Amino acid sequence: MIKDKASKLLVCIGAAAGTALWRTIWVFTSNAAFDGLNRPTWMPPSWLYVPIWTFLYIMLALILYRMWRHAQTKDMGTSFRILGIFWLLHLITPIYFYRASLDRVVVLLFSQWIALTILAIRLHKPFSSRVWLLLPLWLWIGYMNSICIAMVFLNP
């Protein structure tokens, strides 16, 4: 078991970086699937996704680190499982982007949003300041879901 703070932080950053790499690989392979689709007017330009997701993965690493650091003092098992469910859903979502299965992407993004909501509720009492780290990710997942819902209707 890793005990020192620096090692825990490096593991959390590594997990977030690994997730970013995985999603980047899928994004580059799935762009062709989306070239012919109609997009909503509020969809941001593609160059904006890299800085936004970089920021969000840093927040995700910090959330994981702060949860892990305080795991011995609080009952965090359920919160870790909820974060794990979010992370798993987040990892498989690009596969459906690649297949251009927008209806499934909507379900996956909504499920991620629900998992983050439950996690925020669970973390609010013991770690109210840490819940704010979830807010940008929660807002972005909701925003991305609105884009995918619009794309479902724009591409019957």
Protein Blocks (a to p, Z undefined) as FASTA:
>chain_A
ZZbfklmmmmmmmmmmmmmmmmmmmmmmmmmmmmmpccdfklccfklmmmmmmmmmmmmm
mmmmmmmmmmmmpcfklmmmmmmmmmmmmmmmmmmmmnopaklmmmmmmmmmmmmmmmmm
mmmmmmmmlmmmmmmmmmmmmmmmmmmmmmmmmmZZ
